[in-house]
Amino acid sequence: MQTDPKPGTLYVVGTPIGNLEDITFRAVRILQTVDIIAAEDTRHTGKLLQHFQVKTPQVSYHEHNRTSRIPELLEHLVNNKAIALVSDAGMPGISDPGYELVKACIEAGIPVVPIPGASAAITALSAAGLPTDRFVFEGFLPAKTQQRQEHLESLQTESRTLIFYESPHRLRDTLRDLAEVWGSDRQIVLGRELTKLYEEFWRGTIADAIAHYNQREPQGEYTLVVAGIPASQPQLTQEELKAELRQLISQGISRSQASRQLAKFTSLPRRQLYQLALSLVLNPES
């Protein structure tokens, strides 16, 4: 059996994403026996520690104080203190600043030991019913519409299953952007309040999801699992798409018709292809 915690070691400790029973025996033991717990939100983590009767002192470590806090934590570690890093929920370093502390420890030659625990991304994927052999985690999409759409455009030919996190107040906008950029017939699974009392999985197409949440107010934190395009679908570059559009237009059909035909062939949104067709400089006879 491993004799931890060891002095001068950073422990990356996974905590429950909702149901407190999902914490591991090892995680509780580490939290009880380290010298310091570095927590994203000490009030939030305090409730967890109280539930498991953990009296280890906490210090805050979050997005807004990481620059000043990292040197302090490194100094404790160099002086042979054992530290547990925790986030509000799940594994630290996933969509939070834990990565920067881990990186700093590695650069300083300080041991980093993971204590595995729950993860909303993997929890949702495991029950989504979409392919799990290859997937990509994208975290939170950009808050601004243009940046969000541009990021989605960079992923539109991704064949792996895609996983996103989203807040309830941006869910409808994100679904609309998914439909606009990727098309509305993609399969999507929305996991809500995972492991909590009101846990729910909703499955259907993006179009169905838009209709569903037009009738229902989004509530709770969401994990979105979206099907990638089939590997058999042609994945053309921007220049190849332009060449295909030019070829179709040269046959005497309109830009709109060419865009519609190419959309069926590539599964890319017709609107996106039409905008690309409008950007083409054609010969006068075209």
VODRENMAR-984143 format. One line per 10 residues: number of its first residue (from 1); their letters; for each residue x, y, z of N, C-alpha, C, O. Coordinates in steps of 0.001 Angstrom, whole numbers. Example, Ala and Ser with C-alpha at 12.3 -4.5 7.8 and 13.67 -1.06 7.14 Angstrom:
1	AS	13190 -5690 7800 12300 -4500 7800 13200 -3300 7800 14236 -3319 8465 | 12850 -2250 7080 13670 -1060 7140 12900 30 7870 13409 1138 8039 $
***
This chain:
1	MQTDPKPGTL	849 -1204 0 0 0 0 880 1248 0 1888 1307 703 | 492 2230 -785 1275 3453 -894 1210 4241 411 136 4435 980 | 2378 4695 878 2424 5481 2103 2434 6957 1741 3494 7575 1638 | 1240 7517 1549 1146 8942 1255 293 9589 2331 -481 8891 2987 | 403 10890 2540 1144 11828 1703 2632 11862 2035 3044 11620 3170 | 3420 12168 1016 4853 12325 1178 5194 13800 1288 4565 14618 618 | 6164 14167 2107 6536 15585 2230 6972 16162 885 7537 15459 48 | 6703 17444 694 7152 18124 -510 6495 17639 -1783 7104 17678 -2852 | 5255 17179 -1682 4534 16616 -2834 3210 17349 -3034 2507 17660 -2072 | 2882 17617 -4294 1569 18173 -4634 648 17033 -5034 973 16249 -5925 $
11	YVVGTPIGNL	-501 16939 -4376 -1512 15929 -4705 -2673 16604 -5432 -3278 17542 -4914 | -2975 16123 -6627 -4071 16652 -7435 -5283 15769 -7147 -5378 14650 -7653 | -6201 16274 -6338 -7249 15437 -5749 -8601 15669 -6430 -9118 16786 -6435 | -9155 14624 -6992 -10488 14685 -7572 -11549 14661 -6485 -11490 13843 -5567 | -12528 15568 -6593 -13629 15627 -5636 -14950 15415 -6373 -14983 15519 -7599 | -16033 15123 -5665 -17314 14848 -6331 -17795 16015 -7189 -17535 17177 -6878 | -18500 15691 -8271 -19106 16725 -9113 -20539 17000 -8681 -21212 17860 -9250 | -21001 16273 -7679 -22359 16469 -7168 -22615 15571 -5971 -22721 16043 -4838 | -22711 14292 -6227 -22998 13315 -5179 -21760 13081 -4322 -20737 12622 -4831 | -21837 13388 -3034 -20678 13281 -2148 -20186 11840 -2003 -19034 11618 -1630 $
21	EDITFRAVRI	-21042 10863 -2294 -20619 9470 -2191 -19604 9085 -3264 -19007 8011 -3197 | -19405 9959 -4256 -18470 9650 -5337 -17016 9950 -4977 -16125 9706 -5792 | -16756 10468 -3788 -15360 10692 -3389 -14730 9341 -3043 -15426 8429 -2597 | -13423 9210 -3246 -12752 7942 -2958 -12193 7944 -1534 -11964 8998 -940 | -11978 6725 -999 -11377 6603 327 -9995 7261 351 -9620 7913 1325 | -9247 7076 -744 -7906 7641 -800 -7944 9166 -791 -7122 9814 -144 | -8919 9735 -1526 -9029 11189 -1566 -9292 11754 -170 -8687 12754 215 | -10187 11125 588 -10479 11587 1943 -9228 11494 2812 -8928 12411 3577 | -8502 10385 2693 -7298 10205 3510 -6242 11257 3181 -5596 11793 4082 | -6065 11553 1895 -5094 12581 1504 -5505 13939 2060 -4675 14665 2608 $
31	LQTVDIIAAE	-6782 14285 1920 -7258 15573 2420 -7087 15684 3932 -6842 16772 4455 | -7216 14555 4636 -7073 14569 6086 -5619 14712 6536 -5358 15234 7620 | -4674 14254 5718 -3297 14116 6204 -2281 15055 5557 -1147 15127 6030 | -2644 15779 4491 -1716 16783 3948 -1626 17958 4911 -2409 18062 5855 | -670 18834 4664 -491 20007 5526 -1408 21159 5128 -1859 21927 5977 | -1681 21274 3815 -2465 22400 3300 -3354 21906 2162 -2957 21033 1391 | -4556 22468 2063 -5428 22239 911 -5544 23545 140 -6004 24551 681 | -5126 23533 -1125 -5269 24700 -2002 -6573 24540 -2766 -6691 23654 -3612 | -7553 25389 -2476 -8912 25217 -2994 -9315 26377 -3889 -8979 27532 -3628 | -10040 26046 -4950 -10548 27074 -5864 -11506 28016 -5138 -11473 29227 -5356 $
41	DTRHTGKLLQ	-12361 27460 -4271 -13303 28246 -3481 -13335 27632 -2084 -13910 26562 -1888 | -12721 28303 -1120 -12588 27715 215 -13941 27516 892 -14104 26581 1677 | -14914 28379 600 -16243 28194 1206 -16916 26939 654 -17518 26161 1394 | -16800 26761 -669 -17397 25578 -1293 -16720 24308 -782 -17395 23359 -381 | -15392 24290 -796 -14653 23112 -341 -14853 22901 1149 -14829 21764 1620 | -15050 23981 1899 -15274 23861 3338 -16458 22969 3672 -16421 22231 4656 | -17512 23029 2860 -18685 22173 3085 -18329 20704 2887 -18790 19839 3632 | -17503 20429 1872 -17054 19054 1625 -16201 18562 2792 -16382 17444 3277 | -15283 19395 3233 -14390 19005 4326 -15170 18780 5616 -14878 17853 6372 | -16159 19628 5865 -16974 19468 7065 -17739 18150 7033 -17863 17468 8051 $
51	HFQVKTPQVS	-18254 17795 5846 -19020 16552 5714 -18166 15337 6055 -18652 14387 6669 | -16889 15366 5657 -15999 14234 5901 -15081 14455 7105 -14111 13722 7301 | -15397 15463 7898 -14680 15743 9146 -13179 15930 8903 -12343 15394 9630 | -12866 16697 7869 -11476 17018 7538 -11159 18392 8111 -11866 19360 7831 | -10113 18480 8902 -9779 19734 9580 -8513 20395 9033 -8006 21342 9634 | -8002 19913 7912 -6796 20476 7301 -7040 21928 6893 -8084 22227 6314 | -6110 22835 7179 -6306 24242 6789 -6301 24430 5274 -5616 23722 4536 | -7097 25419 4836 -7195 25735 3410 -6536 27067 3095 -6447 27954 3944 | -6068 27189 1835 -5719 28485 1256 -6412 28566 -97 -6630 27545 -749 | -6754 29767 -515 -7430 29919 -1806 -6411 29885 -2942 -5317 30439 -2837 $
61	YHEHNRTSRI	-6796 29229 -4015 -5998 29241 -5245 -6977 29238 -6409 -7639 28236 -6681 | -7060 30384 -7096 -8054 30492 -8161 -7521 31386 -9278 -6377 31840 -9242 | -8365 31626 -10258 -7980 32356 -11464 -7408 33739 -11158 -6500 34201 -11848 | -7932 34394 -10136 -7581 35789 -9889 -6373 35977 -8966 -5825 37077 -8891 | -5951 34917 -8260 -4788 35087 -7377 -3650 34121 -7699 -2678 34030 -6949 | -3772 33405 -8807 -2795 32355 -9098 -1371 32897 -9245 -415 32232 -8845 | -1222 34087 -9809 116 34636 -10048 879 34831 -8746 2067 34518 -8661 | 196 35345 -7738 856 35563 -6446 883 34307 -5589 1786 34130 -4771 | -108 33428 -5772 -217 32257 -4898 761 31141 -5276 1235 30422 -4397 | 1066 30986 -6546 1949 29888 -6959 3303 29951 -6252 3743 28928 -5729 $
71	PELLEHLVNN	3990 31105 -6209 5271 31137 -5483 5130 30760 -4008 6012 30104 -3455 | 4039 31165 -3367 3819 30819 -1965 3679 29306 -1786 4262 28719 -874 | 2885 28680 -2683 2678 27240 -2581 3966 26477 -2883 4260 25470 -2239 | 4730 26954 -3859 6009 26314 -4166 6954 26389 -2968 7687 25440 -2690 | 6934 27511 -2266 7805 27654 -1092 7434 26643 -14 8309 26038 606 | 6130 26460 207 5678 25443 1163 6157 24052 737 6619 23271 1570 | 6052 23756 -516 6445 22436 -1018 7953 22228 -880 8405 21156 -478 | 8717 23249 -1212 10179 23166 -1069 10555 22929 393 11562 22282 682 | 9746 23454 1313 9984 23270 2747 9311 22005 3278 9024 21888 4469 | 9065 21055 2359 8591 19705 2704 7164 19651 3245 6816 18738 3992 $
81	KAIALVSDAG	6346 20622 2870 4926 20532 3168 4235 19744 2052 4603 19866 884 | 3246 18948 2408 2428 18243 1417 1162 19055 1184 512 19489 2135 | 813 19261 -89 -335 20102 -446 -1298 19309 -1325 -875 18598 -2236 | -2598 19437 -1045 -3644 18873 -1905 -4281 20004 -2698 -4725 20998 -2123 | -4325 19856 -3996 -4984 20819 -4875 -6376 20296 -5213 -6514 19171 -5694 | -7410 21104 -4963 -8778 20711 -5306 -9462 21846 -6055 -9138 23017 -5861 | -10406 21486 -6909 -11244 22475 -7580 -12632 22423 -6958 -12860 21669 -6013 | -13560 23217 -7481 -14917 23188 -6939 -15552 21817 -7101 -16315 21372 -6243 | -15232 21146 -8209 -15810 19830 -8478 -14977 19123 -9534 -14466 19756 -10458 | -14842 17826 -9397 -14133 17036 -10400 -12623 17097 -10232 -12110 17394 -9154 $
91	MPGISDPGYE	-11918 16806 -11333 -10463 16792 -11309 -9899 18200 -11507 -10289 18883 -12453 | -8997 18647 -10643 -8363 19959 -10838 -7587 20009 -12151 -7097 18992 -12642 | -7488 21214 -12703 -6754 21399 -13952 -7619 21294 -15187 -7154 21586 -16289 | -8879 20880 -15028 -9804 20782 -16161 -10692 22021 -16139 -11595 22134 -15310 | -10426 22950 -17060 -11168 24217 -17118 -11023 25027 -15828 -11965 25705 -15419 | -9859 24965 -15187 -9542 25819 -14052 -8024 26028 -14029 -7313 25371 -14789 | -7507 26927 -13177 -6071 27256 -13234 -5142 26224 -12594 -3953 26498 -12430 | -5647 25061 -12233 -4806 24037 -11625 -3620 23650 -12485 -2557 23307 -11967 | -3796 23703 -13793 -2721 23342 -14727 -1456 24154 -14460 -351 23614 -14513 | -1611 25440 -14177 -447 26310 -14011 360 25951 -12771 1588 26031 -12788 $
101	LVKACIEAGI	-315 25557 -11696 395 25132 -10492 1114 23807 -10747 2263 23637 -10339 | 450 22878 -11411 1078 21596 -11740 2322 21818 -12590 3372 21232 -12329 | 2200 22665 -13607 3327 22957 -14494 4490 23573 -13706 5647 23212 -13921 | 4181 24497 -12798 5226 25150 -12002 5935 24138 -11108 7152 24209 -10935 | 5188 23206 -10545 5793 22167 -9699 6726 21273 -10514 7829 20953 -10071 | 6287 20878 -11685 7114 20018 -12534 8410 20732 -12900 9486 20135 -12864 | 8303 22012 -13253 9493 22786 -13619 10454 22946 -12438 11662 23085 -12629 | 9906 22927 -11211 10732 23072 -10019 11220 21727 -9477 11915 21677 -8462 | 10857 20648 -10152 11288 19323 -9710 10515 18793 -8523 11002 17914 -7811 | 9321 19309 -8297 8479 18879 -7180 7551 17761 -7652 6895 17909 -8683 $
111	PVVPIPGASA	7479 16646 -6923 6608 15539 -7339 5137 15941 -7383 4653 16665 -6512 | 4434 15463 -8407 2994 15689 -8547 2317 14328 -8633 2659 13511 -9487 | 1350 14086 -7740 676 12785 -7666 -823 12985 -7886 -1456 13715 -7123 | -1406 12356 -8906 -2854 12475 -9109 -3626 11502 -8221 -3240 10344 -8061 | -4715 11992 -7653 -5650 11155 -6894 -6950 11152 -7695 -7751 12076 -7554 | -7183 10132 -8534 -8286 10180 -9508 -9656 10316 -8850 -9901 9832 -7745 | -10527 10993 -9577 -11890 11162 -9098 -12842 11429 -10239 -12515 11195 -11403 | -14014 11917 -9905 -15071 12137 -10897 -14688 13226 -11885 -13915 14128 -11564 | -15241 13130 -13101 -15078 14144 -14143 -16382 14244 -14901 -16904 13238 -15381 | -16919 15461 -15014 -18200 15636 -15705 -18110 15206 -17166 -19051 14623 -17703 $
121	AITALSAAGL	-16972 15496 -17812 -16821 15155 -19231 -16908 13649 -19449 -17655 13190 -20314 | -16158 12882 -18678 -16150 11429 -18846 -17457 10823 -18358 -17944 9852 -18938 | -18029 11384 -17303 -19309 10889 -16804 -20388 11009 -17879 -21141 10065 -18118 | -20460 12184 -18528 -21455 12392 -19584 -21180 11487 -20783 -22104 10878 -21324 | -19929 11395 -21197 -19572 10573 -22351 -19949 9123 -22124 -20429 8459 -23044 | -19741 8618 -20916 -19976 7196 -20646 -21444 6804 -20809 -21750 5647 -21097 | -22351 7765 -20625 -23784 7469 -20707 -24449 8088 -21924 -25665 7976 -22082 | -23668 8747 -22797 -24257 9485 -23920 -24793 8571 -25015 -25790 8896 -25660 | -24146 7441 -25227 -24553 6568 -26325 -23961 6976 -27657 -24399 6485 -28698 | -22973 7865 -27652 -22236 8246 -28850 -20863 7569 -28805 -20435 7135 -27736 $
131	PTDRFVFEGF	-20163 7470 -29944 -18889 6747 -29963 -17900 7256 -28906 -17713 8462 -28745 | -17277 6324 -28198 -16344 6672 -27120 -14910 6254 -27430 -14007 6491 -26627 | -14693 5626 -28606 -13336 5153 -28901 -12382 6306 -29198 -11177 6193 -28971 | -12922 7420 -29708 -12123 8614 -29977 -12987 9825 -29655 -14097 9958 -30171 | -12476 10706 -28800 -13246 11896 -28443 -12296 13033 -28124 -11109 12819 -27878 | -12840 14266 -28131 -12045 15452 -27846 -12820 16336 -26878 -14012 16581 -27063 | -12123 16819 -25829 -12745 17690 -24835 -12398 19131 -25150 -11221 19478 -25248 | -13417 19984 -25313 -13209 21377 -25688 -13523 22360 -24564 -13326 23564 -24728 | -14004 21870 -23434 -14284 22768 -22317 -15370 23781 -22642 -16320 23464 -23359 | -15239 24997 -22122 -16216 26057 -22371 -15900 26763 -23680 -14748 27113 -23938 $
141	LPAKTQQRQE	-16912 26971 -24503 -16763 27742 -25730 -16652 29227 -25396 -17066 29643 -24314 | -16096 30042 -26312 -16014 31488 -26061 -17390 32095 -25790 -18396 31649 -26341 | -17418 33113 -24938 -18687 33737 -24555 -19279 34592 -25671 -20501 34687 -25785 | -18433 35219 -26502 -18916 36099 -27558 -19286 35312 -28801 -18601 34360 -29178 | -20382 35723 -29437 -20951 34968 -30554 -19950 34764 -31686 -19765 33638 -32147 | -19307 35824 -32138 -18392 35706 -33280 -17232 34764 -32969 -16872 33927 -33798 | -16653 34894 -31793 -15541 34020 -31425 -16009 32579 -31270 -15296 31644 -31635 | -17204 32407 -30731 -17746 31063 -30569 -17970 30409 -31930 -17617 29246 -32128 | -18553 31151 -32865 -18795 30602 -34195 -17487 30291 -34920 -17375 29272 -35601 | -16508 31166 -34770 -15216 30918 -35409 -14560 29658 -34855 -13950 28892 -35601 $
151	HLESLQTESR	-14684 29446 -33549 -14102 28244 -32953 -14837 26997 -33436 -14214 25975 -33726 | -16153 27084 -33519 -16928 25944 -34017 -16580 25637 -35476 -16532 24474 -35876 | -16341 26679 -36259 -15945 26463 -37656 -14640 25679 -37742 -14463 24872 -38654 | -13724 25909 -36800 -12450 25182 -36811 -12632 23711 -36462 -11730 22902 -36682 | -13813 23356 -35911 -14071 21972 -35495 -15089 21267 -36380 -15455 20124 -36104 | -15554 21925 -37436 -16698 21387 -38178 -16388 20093 -38932 -17311 19349 -39267 | -15114 19807 -39207 -14782 18548 -39882 -14214 17518 -38906 -13653 16506 -39328 | -14356 17770 -37599 -13863 16844 -36579 -14711 15567 -36576 -15933 15628 -36442 | -14058 14418 -36725 -14794 13155 -36762 -14945 12518 -35381 -15753 11606 -35206 | -14174 12991 -34402 -14290 12447 -33059 -15511 13033 -32338 -15969 14125 -32674 $
161	TLIFYESPHR	-16029 12307 -31355 -17084 12836 -30501 -16545 14045 -29744 -15420 14014 -29244 | -17344 15111 -29656 -16899 16355 -29023 -17641 16585 -27709 -18839 16325 -27606 | -16910 17078 -26705 -17488 17323 -25382 -17262 18789 -25008 -16148 19304 -25099 | -18342 19447 -24587 -18280 20850 -24175 -18940 21012 -22811 -19804 20221 -22431 | -18528 22038 -22082 -19246 22489 -20897 -20008 23763 -21275 -19532 24560 -22084 | -21193 23947 -20685 -21935 25180 -20955 -22796 25560 -19761 -23322 24704 -19049 | -22924 26866 -19560 -23760 27395 -18484 -25192 27513 -18978 -25417 27588 -20186 | -26176 27532 -18065 -27575 27584 -18502 -27923 28858 -19262 -28739 28816 -20183 | -27318 30003 -18894 -27717 31259 -19544 -27136 31403 -20948 -27547 32298 -21687 | -26179 30534 -21339 -25647 30604 -22706 -26037 29382 -23540 -25662 29291 -24709 $
171	LRDTLRDLAE	-26775 28455 -22962 -27068 27203 -23664 -27813 27437 -24971 -27437 26865 -25995 | -28851 28254 -24969 -29644 28474 -26186 -28799 29096 -27298 -28900 28690 -28456 | -27974 30071 -26953 -27108 30695 -27959 -26129 29673 -28543 -25882 29659 -29749 | -25585 28833 -27691 -24637 27824 -28169 -25317 26822 -29094 -24750 26447 -30120 | -26508 26390 -28746 -27241 25457 -29608 -27531 26085 -30969 -27408 25422 -31999 | -27915 27356 -30974 -28190 28028 -32248 -26913 28127 -33092 -26953 27946 -34309 | -25798 28409 -32447 -24537 28489 -33189 -24102 27118 -33706 -23558 27016 -34805 | -24334 26081 -32932 -24026 24725 -33399 -24813 24412 -34661 -24268 23858 -35616 | -26103 24769 -34670 -26939 24512 -35842 -26478 25327 -37039 -26449 24829 -38164 | -26117 26581 -36794 -25728 27462 -37894 -24407 27029 -38515 -24244 27079 -39735 $
181	VWGSDRQIVL	-23467 26606 -37683 -22131 26281 -38184 -22028 24827 -38616 -21405 24535 -39637 | -22622 23912 -37867 -22468 22480 -38142 -23675 21849 -38825 -23599 20721 -39312 | -24781 22572 -38861 -26005 21964 -39366 -26835 21460 -38201 -26310 21177 -37124 | -28143 21350 -38427 -29059 21063 -37318 -29351 19587 -37111 -30072 19229 -36180 | -28794 18706 -37977 -29153 17294 -37864 -28126 16453 -37115 -28267 15232 -37046 | -27097 17083 -36555 -26112 16346 -35750 -26768 15797 -34488 -27657 16426 -33913 | -26323 14623 -34065 -26798 14068 -32806 -26089 14750 -31636 -24882 14986 -31673 | -26863 15058 -30604 -26309 15720 -29425 -26945 15135 -28172 -28121 14770 -28166 | -26152 15055 -27119 -26638 14613 -25809 -26307 15709 -24806 -25169 16176 -24745 | -27288 16118 -24028 -27077 17137 -23005 -27230 16491 -21636 -28308 16015 -21279 $
191	GRELTKLYEE	-26145 16480 -20873 -26184 15978 -19505 -26317 17151 -18552 -25508 18079 -18580 | -27339 17109 -17709 -27616 18244 -16808 -27533 17790 -15359 -28063 16738 -15000 | -26859 18593 -14519 -26800 18313 -13081 -26305 16884 -12812 -26914 16154 -12030 | -25225 16498 -13446 -24733 15125 -13372 -24424 14713 -11933 -23794 15456 -11181 | -24871 13536 -11572 -24740 12872 -10260 -25563 13533 -9167 -25551 13072 -8026 | -26287 14620 -9498 -27073 15324 -8490 -28518 14825 -8490 -28882 13939 -9263 | -29325 15405 -7620 -30705 14952 -7448 -31501 15029 -8739 -32282 14126 -9041 | -31311 16112 -9515 -32094 16307 -10734 -31294 15976 -11999 -31484 16602 -13041 | -30417 15005 -11899 -29640 14572 -13070 -30574 14203 -14219 -31599 13549 -14029 | -30184 14647 -15425 -31023 14384 -16593 -30155 14281 -17840 -29211 15050 -18016 $
201	FWRGTIADAI	-30481 13330 -18696 -29862 13219 -20014 -30937 13453 -21066 -31997 12827 -21041 | -30649 14359 -21984 -31551 14613 -23113 -30805 14245 -24388 -29649 14636 -24556 | -31453 13488 -25306 -30801 13017 -26522 -31653 13334 -27741 -32878 13222 -27691 | -31015 13728 -28828 -31719 14016 -30075 -30807 14754 -31027 -29587 14726 -30872 | -31397 15422 -32024 -30600 16238 -32933 -30450 17645 -32353 -31136 18012 -31399 | -29546 18424 -32941 -29386 19809 -32492 -30687 20585 -32701 -31071 21400 -31862 | -31362 20328 -33824 -32649 20990 -34088 -33667 20643 -33005 -34395 21515 -32529 | -33717 19379 -32619 -34632 18952 -31558 -34285 19634 -30235 -35169 20030 -29475 | -32972 19765 -29972 -32537 20394 -28725 -32957 21857 -28680 -33384 22352 -27637 | -32836 22553 -29816 -33261 23956 -29881 -34754 24068 -29581 -35177 24923 -28802 $
211	AHYNQREPQG	-35544 23197 -30205 -36991 23215 -29985 -37317 22907 -28520 -38193 23537 -27926 | -36610 21942 -27951 -36856 21542 -26562 -36584 22694 -25611 -37384 22965 -24715 | -35461 23371 -25800 -35093 24432 -24864 -35720 25786 -25213 -35558 26750 -24465 | -36420 25864 -26320 -37279 27022 -26568 -38551 26920 -25727 -39198 27925 -25431 | -38894 25695 -25350 -40095 25455 -24542 -39773 25316 -23055 -40669 25297 -22211 | -38474 25220 -22750 -38078 24960 -21368 -36886 25831 -20998 -35942 25963 -21777 | -36929 26412 -19833 -35827 27257 -19373 -34651 26374 -18946 -34816 25502 -18092 | -33460 26590 -19532 -32293 25797 -19112 -31977 26042 -17637 -31994 27179 -17165 | -31690 24959 -16922 -31367 25059 -15503 -30218 24132 -15178 -30160 23012 -15684 | -29300 24587 -14338 -28178 23751 -13933 -27023 23825 -14928 -27128 24457 -15980 $
221	EYTLVVAGIP	-25933 23176 -14580 -24753 23159 -15449 -24882 22019 -16454 -25355 20933 -16119 | -24455 22278 -17694 -24622 21308 -18778 -23280 20784 -19287 -22289 21511 -19349 | -23280 19506 -19647 -22191 18919 -20417 -22795 18458 -21739 -23722 17648 -21757 | -22262 18981 -22849 -22771 18669 -24182 -21846 17643 -24838 -20631 17830 -24889 | -22431 16574 -25331 -21682 15564 -26074 -22272 15537 -27484 -23451 15234 -27666 | -21441 15855 -28479 -21925 16029 -29847 -21200 15047 -30770 -19986 14869 -30667 | -21949 14418 -31663 -21355 13482 -32622 -20443 14225 -33594 -20769 15319 -34055 | -19311 13626 -33897 -18463 14149 -34963 -19036 13739 -36309 -19981 12953 -36373 | -18467 14270 -37384 -18949 13854 -38696 -18429 12450 -38968 -17337 12114 -38510 | -19168 11615 -39693 -18695 10266 -39994 -17342 10304 -40691 -17099 11161 -41540 $
231	ASQPQLTQEE	-16473 9385 -40335 -15132 9355 -40927 -15192 9171 -42434 -14264 9551 -43148 | -16287 8588 -42919 -16426 8355 -44363 -16791 9627 -45121 -16666 9685 -46344 | -17244 10651 -44385 -17622 11895 -45048 -16367 12598 -45569 -15353 12633 -44871 | -16413 13154 -46771 -15255 13889 -47276 -14958 15104 -46416 -15872 15838 -46041 | -13686 15323 -46101 -13267 16462 -45307 -12374 17340 -46172 -11173 17100 -46297 | -12981 18358 -46762 -12282 19201 -47722 -11749 20456 -47058 -12351 20986 -46124 | -10619 20922 -47550 -10067 22190 -47072 -10864 23337 -47677 -11689 23133 -48568 | -10609 24547 -47185 -11288 25742 -47712 -11035 25896 -49210 -11956 26200 -49969 | -9811 25692 -49627 -9476 25837 -51047 -10142 24761 -51887 -10575 25015 -53010 | -10219 23551 -51330 -10893 22468 -52066 -12387 22742 -52192 -12991 22447 -53223 $
241	LKAELRQLIS	-12984 23306 -51143 -14400 23666 -51211 -14633 24735 -52278 -15597 24654 -53039 | -13756 25731 -52334 -13880 26768 -53356 -13770 26176 -54756 -14511 26559 -55661 | -12842 25240 -54927 -12661 24605 -56241 -13917 23838 -56646 -14329 23875 -57806 | -14528 23135 -55672 -15755 22392 -55963 -16886 23349 -56338 -17653 23078 -57262 | -16987 24457 -55625 -18035 25436 -55930 -17836 26037 -57319 -18797 26195 -58073 | -16592 26372 -57658 -16311 26917 -58995 -16706 25915 -60079 -17278 26287 -61103 | -16393 24642 -59840 -16707 23610 -60820 -18218 23504 -61026 -18691 23396 -62158 | -18965 23534 -59931 -20424 23433 -60036 -21005 24662 -60735 -21881 24531 -61589 | -20526 25846 -60380 -21043 27078 -60976 -20707 27145 -62467 -21484 27678 -63260 | -19558 26608 -62839 -19162 26610 -64257 -20099 25767 -65117 -20122 25896 -66341 $
251	QGISRSQASR	-20873 24899 -64456 -21836 24075 -65193 -23152 24802 -65442 -24088 24245 -66016 | -23206 26073 -64995 -24368 26903 -65311 -25400 27025 -64219 -26474 27579 -64450 | -25101 26514 -63010 -26078 26646 -61923 -25699 27847 -61062 -24571 28335 -61130 | -26634 28316 -60263 -26406 29497 -59429 -25518 29158 -58226 -25310 27991 -57894 | -25009 30196 -57595 -24205 29981 -56386 -25029 29295 -55297 -24527 28441 -54566 | -26290 29678 -55203 -27157 29081 -54195 -27349 27584 -54461 -27273 26774 -53537 | -27597 27218 -55721 -27772 25806 -56066 -26488 25021 -55845 -26518 23890 -55360 | -25354 25629 -56205 -24067 24960 -56012 -23819 24703 -54529 -23323 23644 -54146 | -24169 25679 -53706 -23984 25535 -52261 -24860 24416 -51714 -24431 23647 -50854 | -26084 24328 -52213 -27006 23296 -51754 -26497 21903 -52135 -26557 20977 -51326 $
261	QLAKFTSLPR	-26000 21756 -53359 -25489 20462 -53802 -24261 20046 -52988 -24146 18893 -52573 | -23349 20991 -52766 -22133 20667 -52031 -22434 20371 -50562 -21746 19568 -49933 | -23452 21014 -50027 -23843 20761 -48634 -24277 19305 -48466 -23943 18673 -47464 | -25005 18778 -49422 -25430 17371 -49352 -24231 16427 -49429 -24225 15367 -48803 | -23237 16814 -50187 -22049 15971 -50396 -21127 15984 -49186 -20525 14963 -48853 | -21013 17131 -48527 -20032 17278 -47441 -20642 17273 -46050 -19919 17113 -45067 | -21976 17447 -45939 -22667 17606 -44653 -22311 18917 -43958 -22566 19077 -42764 | -21726 19850 -44694 -21474 21176 -44149 -22728 22034 -44315 -23513 21794 -45232 | -22933 23024 -43452 -24126 23872 -43549 -24182 24616 -44883 -23180 25176 -45328 | -25361 24619 -45523 -25530 25297 -46810 -25218 26782 -46681 -24632 27376 -47586 $
271	RQLYQLALSL	-25607 27384 -45557 -25374 28821 -45370 -23876 29138 -45408 -23452 30115 -46024 | -23097 28308 -44752 -21652 28532 -44734 -21061 28420 -46150 -20220 29224 -46551 | -21521 27405 -46892 -21017 27209 -48249 -21476 28340 -49174 -20748 28740 -50083 | -22683 28848 -48936 -23170 29952 -49762 -22325 31202 -49534 -21999 31912 -50485 | -21968 31475 -48278 -21092 32621 -47985 -19738 32449 -48674 -19148 33417 -49152 | -19253 31204 -48719 -17992 30935 -49393 -18142 31152 -50899 -17245 31687 -51552 | -19296 30727 -51443 -19544 30924 -52876 -19620 32405 -53232 -19157 32815 -54296 | -20198 33197 -52350 -20281 34643 -52603 -18909 35310 -52632 -18731 36356 -53256 | -17944 34700 -51954 -16599 35289 -51906 -15781 34967 -53150 -14701 35527 -53338 | -16281 34072 -54002 -15523 33663 -55174 -15503 34773 -56226 -16514 35426 -56485 $
281	VLNPES	-14341 34965 -56816 -14212 35868 -57971 -14246 34979 -59212 -13335 34189 -59458 | -15321 35130 -59986 -15502 34257 -61144 -15217 34985 -62439 -15246 36214 -62503 | -14943 34207 -63468 -14775 34796 -64795 -16102 35379 -65254 -17153 34875 -64856 | -16092 36441 -66090 -17338 37080 -66519 -18342 36091 -67104 -19549 36228 -66906 | -17833 35096 -67827 -18765 34153 -68463 -19397 33221 -67427 -20366 32521 -67721 | -18826 33217 -66184 -19398 32371 -65154 -20602 33036 -64503 -21214 32460 -63604 $
***
